[in-house]
Amino acid sequence: MLPALLLPVLLAAPAPAEGPVRVVALARDGDLTARLHVKRQASLASAGWLVLELDNAGPEPLEVLNVNWWIEAGRDDLKTRKGVCSGRLGSGGGLALLPDAAKAVRPDGPRLLPGGRAVRVVDPVSDATAALLGPAPPNGLLVRATFHLVLTLKGGRPVATPDEGVPFAFEWHPLDAAGVRSAGNRLRGLLASPANTAPHGDLLGALLDVPEVAREASRDDLLAGLAARGKPGDGRDHVARAVNGRFAADPKVVAFYREKLVGGDDAAVHDLAQADVWHPSFTGPLVAYYETHPGGHDALSALARHRAGWDPAAKAPGRLSAVVWKANPILGKPLGTLTAGDQWDWSMAASTLSRTGDPAALATLRPALDDRRPLDEAPRVPRPGALPPSRVCDVAAFCVRTLLDLAPPARDGPGPSGGPGFVGPPNPYYWVDRDVTDIKKQLAAR
């Protein structure tokens, strides 16, 4: 027993300061306890700052059939405490959420939470939430959140938080110079170690969207990240966008894509459909790719984006249009024989043909400039302000402009109402009729 003289001293002593990590009890069922570990202060540079822990204290493993979690949060300015925004902050689910420590009963079956130990779900929760938070504003944020968890055990028994969730809070700080360096290290680590998961790709994108952090990754870091990626969830699109934004004209980047195109790399073709990276030597491999992948619209998009930079030796226009004609025999049917449904198919095929740059396509498109039939299979009910249905001639005008790379006409003059004193209903096709007429004049003068 403590001496009586010491007791008042101990009662008056200040409570120990809370540690940097708060542990929040989420749910408990028998031997299973779910907890949340959250750092009181974190930033986009922080790794593992939010952890879901599933602790099976019993001797036997527990079968988990499914896991779902989500966070609702309000965000306040850290200094003024004024509300900034609110809404769902992060979410995830499925058995893939659980790490390798929770071994699968079958590859596609339940996971086992081993007895006598805790399984920690780190990156899927921490990275997904950080990506949605993004970089903090200059004053930082106070995030007031509720965590929701529904974990289904064998037999359908749920282990869940209350319907209203379990509250927790943390501070989200802006990146200082040290934080930028730390975030840069995280970025380079993610680039070097791709994972085909949504949280990985989302966090990679969030880091690359911060200019100061993105600059921490070199050209070679980004190219290595590209070379290692090619799956939907691994963040390749984010890396390709960063390469394009910083190094589009770099000879090493051009050489990288040339090598990938010669090898028929699908991901490289997809990149170039949205990129400024270009060299005439790309023309031949992209045309060859399109010839063997008739549905490969990314290849045609990449070529159409850079038509002015084609290598003439590749004879791209004729080769590309040959592919389109072979895949779309409807282009050879007389327009007058096309049904309403056929007209839609024709319009899609004509649009594709116009992107080939083949002047011979004019023979197919020119007659359609006189076809004023609407493309809709059934008449529309007129609505005030609604656009009228597109006609065959409207599609043809668009295709001719695309094919010949013609600038759209200026929209000047009195407009569809006919100007002051105009009597009668306005013509909903006024501007497109002018466009069709303008194109006919330009073709007649060629």
Secondary structure, DSSP 8 states (H G I E B T S, - for coil): ---TTHHHHHHHS------SEEEEEEEEETTEEEEEEEESEE-TT-SS-EEEEEEE-SSS-EEEEEEEEEEEEEEEETTT--EEEEEEEEEEESGGGS-TTS-BSSTTS-EEE-TTEEEEE-HHHHHHHHHHH-S--TT-EEEEEEEEEEEEEGGG-EEE--TT-EEEEEEE----HHHHHHHHHHHHHHHHS---SHHHHHHHHHHHTSHHHHTTS-HHHHHHHHHT--STTTTHHHHHHHHHHHHTT-HHHHHHHHHHHHTT-HHHHHHHTT-----GGGHHHHHHHHHH-TT-HHHHHHHHHTGGG--GGG-HHHHHHHHHHHH-GGGGS-GGG--HHHHHHHHHHHHHHHTT--GGGHHHHGGGGG---BS-SS-----TT-----BHHHHHHHHHHHHHT-------SS-TT-STT--S---TTHHHHHHHHHHHHHHHT-
